[in-house]
C-alpha cells in the first residue's frame, strides 16, 4: 500500500514565507488543492493554495478528435503563505 501512495507523489521545491529559504518536499496534487507544509529551517507552518495558481491548457490532436485538458502550471519554486 505504501508503494502505491508514493507513486502518486512528486518532489516540489517551496520557498518559505518566513525565512525565504527553499526546500523540497514530496506532495500529491489532490482535488483539495491546498497543501499545509512546514519549513525544515525555521519550522513555521505554511499554506500553498493550488487553486490560485495559473492553469495551462494542453490540446491533444489525434486524427479527427481534439480534446482540451487543464493542468496546473506550477512554478519551479512554489511560494508559500503564512499558516492559518
C-alpha positions, 0 to 999 in steps of 0.5 A: 500500500505504501508503494502505491501512495508514493507513486502518486507523489512528486518532489516540489521545491517551496520557498518559505514565507518566513525565512525565504529559504527553499526546500523540497518536499514530496506532495500529491496534487489532490482535488483539495488543492491546498497543501499545509507544509512546514519549513525544515529551517525555521519550522513555521507552518505554511499554506500553498493554495493550488487553486490560485495558481495559473492553469495551462491548457494542453490540446491533444490532436489525434486524427479527427478528435481534439480534446482540451485538458487543464493542468496546473502550471506550477512554478519551479519554486512554489511560494508559500503563505503564512499558516492559518 
